[in-house]
Amino acid sequence: MTPIGDNMIVRTPGDLGALIRDRRIKLGLDQASLAQRVGVSRKWLVEAEKGKPRAAVGLILRTLRVLDVSLEVLEVSSRNTRPRRGTAPIIDLDKHLESLRKKP
C-alpha cells in the first residue's frame, strides 16, 4: 500500500486488507464491532484484513462504505506506476486563502 497524501494506492488484496484494518483502527473499532456493522462474521473480516484474494467484492465494498471510504479508479501509465489524473481537483481559492490568513 503506497500512501499519497491522505490517499493510498491499492494494488493487491493485501493492500486492500491493510487499508480496511488501518481505517478500522483509526475509527477505534474492534473487529467484532466492524463485522457486526457490516453484517459479516468476525472470521470473514479477519481474512479480509489479511488480504484474502477471493473475498466477495460486494462485501468488501459494503465494508468500505461502513468505514466511510470510497474508491477512485485512476489510469496507470505502462511506463510509470504513479496514477495519472485527468483533471486537477477543484479548489475554492478564496476559502483556501482565508484559511492561510487565519494561521499564526
Secondary structure, 3 states (H helix, E strand, C coil): CEEECCEEECCCHHHHHHHHHHHHHHCCCCHHHHHHHHCCCHHHHHHHHCCCCCCCHHHHHHHHHHCCCCCCCCEECCCCCCEECCCCCCCCHHHHHHHHHHCC
